[in-house]
Amino acid sequence: MSDVQSAVGEIKALDTELQKIMGNIHETCLKYGEDSGRVNYVKGANIGGFVKVSEAMLAYGIN
């Protein structure tokens, strides 16, 4: 496989992973960002991030 083909394969894999991450972020924003029938992405991202950190802290026994 040439270097170019290898680079293209890595870019495609990176793009797939990025789309997965962005989809998860979108789902989190939908879950936590509902505001008067609309999605507030800032609110959803902030609350979702807080929940993720707090769950990790609890998993490590910090309370």
N, C-alpha and C positions, 0 to 999 in steps of 0.2 A: 504494500500500500504506500502510495506517495505521501509526502509531507502535506500536500494540499488536501488530499482525501482525508487524511487523519485530522487535519484542522477543521475541515467541514463537518466531520463526524462529531468532534468535540463541541463545535458550535451548536449543532442540532441537539445534542444531549443537554447542553447548558440551557438552550432555549426551552426545551421540554421541562426541565427542572424549574426554570423561572416561571413558566406558565402555571405549573402546579402550585408554587409558592404564592403567586398573585391570586390564583383562584381561592386558596385558603384564606388569604387576607380579605378578599371580597366577601366570602362566606362569614367571616368573623364580623366584618362591618355590618352585614345584613342582620346578623344575630343580635348585636349589641347597639346598633346605631339607629334603630327605628325612632322616628321623631315626627309625630303628627302625620302618620301615613307616608312619610318620606324617609329616605335613608340619609342620615347624617354621618358621612364617612369619618370625619374627625372624631366625633363622639364614639362611634363604633370601634375605631382603631385604638383610641385611648382606653376605653373600658376593656376591650379585648386584650390589650397589652397588659393592663393591670391584672386581669384575671389570670393570664398566663404566668406572670411573675409570682403572684400570690400562690397559685397552685404549686409552682416549683418550690417556693419557700416552705410550704406545708409538707411537701414530699421529703424535704431535707430535715424536717423536724423543727423548723423555725416558726415559733408562734407567739 
